[in-house]
Amino acid sequence: MFTSTANKIFQDVIEKYHVINSVEQPFENAYSKSDLIEHLLYRKCWIDTVQWHYEDIIRDPQIDPVAALTLKRKIDASNQDRTDMVEYIDSYFLEKYKHVTPKANATINTESPAWGIDRLSILALKIYHMNEEATRTDASEGHKAACKVKLEVLLEQRVDLSTAIDTLLYDIENGEKYMKVYKQMKMYNDDELNPVLRGQK
């Protein structure tokens, strides 16, 4: 199933990042563009992983305000990259299923495949870090026990979300559902749509 591959790639990305465990480390994709969907999934999860750690850093109550502003700009850029990658992944599926004729009673899903995959990537990060907390040697037994309970819920959620994504892709392939992708209408980075940026032109 598709999500078996996706979950394995996400796990590989997260483990690779934590070898150095720095937001400043260089990125190298383990897949070439000839393996397009694997290439996109790897890049997508790397963006999510770096941003996860940006979000940790910016919550430091002692962070220098200038450094915080710089980091906020990086988070904004990362969010844009994340959205772009979702759209690239959806474009892959649109191309893959372009020859499928939806059935007369075909329905549309509440989200596109790539936005489900986006949630699956974030879920992989939650599982990794919750497992860290559940096995921390310097944490109390109460803390570890609570985190183990949360980890079980996250693992169950991954099974359910993976099943839902695989079912959606199967239904699209068989004409039971159809894809309709709306490009993200983000306004805050556009100097024509954001009134603050527009006022500075």
Solvent accessible surface area in square Angstrom, and as a share of the most:
residue,aa,sasa,rsa
1,M,161,0.72
2,F,44,0.19
3,T,4,0.03
4,S,73,0.47
5,T,59,0.35
6,A,0,0.00
7,N,28,0.14
8,K,116,0.49
9,I,3,0.02
10,F,0,0.00
11,Q,92,0.41
12,D,47,0.24
13,V,0,0.00
14,I,3,0.02
15,E,83,0.37
16,K,114,0.48
17,Y,1,0.01
18,H,33,0.15
19,V,120,0.69
20,I,109,0.55
21,N,84,0.43
22,S,38,0.24
23,V,30,0.17
24,E,127,0.57
25,Q,23,0.10
26,P,115,0.73
27,F,66,0.27
28,E,144,0.64
29,N,31,0.16
30,A,72,0.56
31,Y,67,0.26
32,S,65,0.42
33,K,153,0.65
34,S,103,0.67
35,D,65,0.34
36,L,80,0.40
37,I,18,0.09
38,E,44,0.20
39,H,30,0.13
40,L,15,0.08
41,L,0,0.00
42,Y,10,0.04
43,R,73,0.27
44,K,0,0.00
45,C,0,0.00
46,W,13,0.05
47,I,10,0.05
48,D,4,0.02
49,T,0,0.00
50,V,18,0.11
51,Q,21,0.09
52,W,68,0.24
53,H,24,0.11
54,Y,25,0.10
55,E,51,0.23
56,D,83,0.43
57,I,76,0.39
58,I,44,0.22
59,R,162,0.59
60,D,64,0.33
61,P,120,0.76
62,Q,154,0.68
63,I,43,0.22
64,D,78,0.40
65,P,106,0.67
66,V,111,0.64
67,A,48,0.37
68,A,21,0.16
69,L,96,0.48
70,T,70,0.41
71,L,15,0.08
72,K,89,0.38
73,R,152,0.56
74,K,76,0.32
75,I,11,0.06
76,D,36,0.19
77,A,58,0.45
78,S,11,0.07
79,N,35,0.18
80,Q,55,0.24
81,D,59,0.31
82,R,59,0.22
83,T,2,0.01
84,D,48,0.25
85,M,16,0.07
86,V,1,0.00
87,E,29,0.13
88,Y,124,0.47
89,I,0,0.00
90,D,1,0.01
91,S,48,0.31
92,Y,53,0.20
93,F,1,0.01
94,L,75,0.38
95,E,101,0.46
96,K,110,0.46
97,Y,22,0.08
98,K,115,0.49
99,H,157,0.70
100,V,47,0.27
101,T,116,0.67
102,P,62,0.39
103,K,100,0.42
104,A,120,0.93
105,N,119,0.61
106,A,17,0.13
107,T,71,0.42
108,I,75,0.38
109,N,50,0.26
110,T,142,0.82
111,E,51,0.23
112,S,18,0.12
113,P,3,0.02
114,A,0,0.00
115,W,63,0.22
116,G,2,0.02
117,I,0,0.00
118,D,4,0.02
119,R,113,0.41
120,L,0,0.00
121,S,0,0.00
122,I,46,0.23
123,L,4,0.02
124,A,7,0.06
125,L,0,0.00
126,K,87,0.37
127,I,17,0.09
128,Y,59,0.23
129,H,29,0.13
130,M,43,0.19
131,N,66,0.34
132,E,72,0.32
133,E,55,0.25
134,A,2,0.02
135,T,81,0.47
136,R,89,0.33
137,T,135,0.79
138,D,114,0.59
139,A,14,0.11
140,S,73,0.47
141,E,129,0.58
142,G,52,0.50
143,H,68,0.30
144,K,35,0.15
145,A,55,0.43
146,A,51,0.40
147,C,10,0.06
148,K,106,0.45
149,V,99,0.57
150,K,109,0.46
151,L,22,0.11
152,E,111,0.50
153,V,88,0.51
154,L,21,0.10
155,L,58,0.29
156,E,111,0.50
157,Q,78,0.35
158,R,61,0.22
159,V,98,0.56
160,D,83,0.43
161,L,16,0.08
162,S,13,0.09
163,T,83,0.48
164,A,56,0.44
165,I,6,0.03
166,D,14,0.07
167,T,67,0.39
168,L,12,0.06
169,L,11,0.06
170,Y,135,0.51
171,D,27,0.14
172,I,8,0.04
173,E,94,0.42
174,N,62,0.32
175,G,1,0.01
176,E,69,0.31
177,K,48,0.20
178,Y,79,0.30
179,M,31,0.14
180,K,113,0.48
181,V,41,0.23
182,Y,141,0.54
183,K,113,0.48
184,Q,72,0.32
185,M,155,0.69
186,K,63,0.27
187,M,107,0.48
188,Y,105,0.40
189,N,73,0.38
190,D,54,0.28
191,D,64,0.33
192,E,95,0.43
193,L,82,0.41
194,N,29,0.15
195,P,90,0.57
196,V,100,0.58
197,L,62,0.31
198,R,111,0.41
199,G,67,0.64
200,Q,138,0.62
201,K,148,0.63
